[in-house]
């Protein structure tokens, strides 16, 4: 997968509408860990996938 395809895939994941609780949790972990909220959302999404696979 090329750079543009990877970028579009990540943007699609981030653009998904998420409920308020997940966004709040992501913002909390982003502040605590020193990462962006988008990275925290990706980590939370990966943790909640049934197969545990990363994006």
C-alpha positions as CSV (number, residue, x, y, z in Angstrom):
1,X,0.0,0.0,0.0
2,X,1.4,3.4,-1.0
3,X,1.7,6.5,1.2
4,X,-1.4,8.1,-0.2
5,X,-3.5,5.0,0.3
6,X,-2.3,4.6,3.9
7,X,-3.0,8.3,4.6
8,X,-6.5,8.0,3.2
9,X,-7.2,4.8,5.2
10,X,-6.1,6.5,8.4
11,X,-8.2,9.6,7.6
12,X,-11.2,7.4,7.0
13,X,-10.9,5.7,10.4
14,X,-10.5,9.1,12.1
15,X,-13.5,10.6,10.2
16,X,-15.9,7.9,11.5
17,X,-18.5,9.3,13.9
18,X,-17.6,8.3,17.4
19,X,-19.7,8.6,20.5
20,X,-18.9,11.2,23.1
21,X,-17.6,8.6,25.6
22,X,-14.9,7.3,23.2
23,X,-13.8,10.8,22.2
24,X,-13.5,11.8,25.9
25,X,-11.5,8.7,26.6
26,X,-9.2,9.4,23.6
27,X,-8.7,13.0,24.7
28,X,-7.8,11.8,28.2
29,X,-5.2,9.3,27.1
30,X,-3.8,11.7,24.5
31,X,-3.1,14.2,27.3
32,X,-1.7,11.5,29.7
33,X,0.6,9.8,27.1
34,X,1.6,12.9,25.1
35,X,0.1,11.8,21.8
36,X,-2.5,13.3,19.5
37,X,-6.2,12.5,20.0
38,X,-6.2,10.9,16.6
39,X,-3.5,8.5,17.6
40,X,-5.3,7.7,20.8
41,X,-8.5,7.0,18.8
42,X,-6.6,4.6,16.5
43,X,-5.2,2.7,19.6
44,X,-8.7,2.5,21.1
45,X,-10.2,1.2,17.9
46,X,-7.4,-1.4,17.5
47,X,-8.0,-2.5,21.1
48,X,-11.7,-2.9,20.5
49,X,-11.4,-5.0,17.3
50,X,-12.3,-8.6,17.8
51,X,-9.2,-9.9,16.0
52,X,-6.9,-7.5,17.7
53,X,-5.3,-6.5,14.4
54,X,-3.8,-3.1,13.9
55,X,-4.8,-0.7,11.2
